[in-house]
Amino acid sequence: MWIFKRVADIQSFLQKRTSKNEKIGFVPTMGALHEGHTSLIKKSKSECDITVGSVFVNPTQFNDKKDLDKYPRTIENDVIALINAGCDLLFLPDVSDIYPEPSVKKYALGTLETVYEGSSRPGHFQGGCQVVDRLFEIVKPDAVFCGQKDYQQCMVISRLIDITPGFENIEMNIVPTTREENGLAMSSRNMRLSDGQRANAATIYQTLIYLKEHLAQGDLSNILKSAYEKLVEAGFKPDYVSIADAKTLQSVENWDGGTPLVALIAAFLEEVRLIDNMVLTD
């Protein structure tokens, strides 16, 4: 695996590959990699000629500096994981490479950035768009691979591709969530859970299954209330439990039986905030 730290170097390398009409797949990450991330690398490898991964802890996605400081940095383990997954190139930029000048761009994300994670973390998705925009400019991928676990982020990146000139030909690939044996969605935040908490955290997945199994046309308030109560009984402090339009993420309280739906949950287990989701309709 080739490792690049400077923009000019990785661009020079990739330009030689694109001249051969090779398809470039891209997996942007913030490190602390787990099997969910490596599944994205493997998916890209199966569909592209060359796979680029990046590790960059993006400061503009954190509205609380304490969260930025606490974010795990495990670069040595990350490099090993990427090599084992077959990644071809790793981009390890500094903040000055990504933001040579303060970013003043604003992205027309509409309500995608104000609901759910956007409501809890103001500015988070603008920051996410800033870094993905810059990484797309540098790598110039033909396809990007993102995990469904961060469903709202996937919708935001899809929106970024739609509204940004030059990005319209980038293929957006949403790869199913990788889960532990008990159903818990793999996440870097799981590193902060004790063994007992990790076992209990599977309640989120079980609650999503409950919503999927009990979905029916009409009023959804009763199943949402039951789902919320299941989490509280298991010791969680729910941030949100919602069913939404799978494309726009607008909350759906009364289902017409046809609109594609996704269930989204965020909940605290003591001090650790966990998120998960499940598409409810085919």
Secondary structure, DSSP 8 states (H G I E B T S, - for coil): -EEE-SHHHHHHHHHHHHTTT--EEEEEE-S---HHHHHHHHHHHHH-SEEEEEE---GGG-SSHHHHHHS---HHHHHHHHHHHT-SEEE---HHHH-SS--------GGGGTSTHHHHSTTHHHHHHHHHHHHHHHH--SEEEEEGGGHHHHHHHHHHHHHSTT-TT-EEEEE---B-TTS-B--GGGGG--HHHHHHTTHHHHHHHHHHHH--SEE-HHHHHHHHHHHHHTT-EEEEEEEEETTT--B-SEE-S-S-EEEEEEEEETTEEEEEEEE---
